[in-house]
Amino acid sequence: MKRLAFLSLLIPTLIAPIQVQAQQYDPAGNCVRFPQQPNPEAETRYLLSHPNTRVCPGPNPNLAGQGRVLDQISSDRVNNTTRLIGAMSGRQ
């Protein structure tokens, strides 16, 4: 019971700083705006703790950069899957 009480106090304390990072909710776009000063770790923690949350696009989106990131993620997934299949079949 003491552990449960401790967790009930600890979890909100840890989540509060994460929620500060996304104070600006845009009801028109149904998305969250992060502050102009980026904090990638806090933003990632927020998005992981709030799945299916849409993020509003920035004022000057870098479409070429976004494309490169998506391509890199795709190739990383293919490489990881290939390595995993190889490891499972004993080919590594």
Summary of the structure (lengths in Angstrom):
residues: 92
radius of gyration: 18.9
end to end distance: 47.7
largest distance: 52.7
contacts: 176
relative contact order: 0.09
helix: 60%
strand: 8%
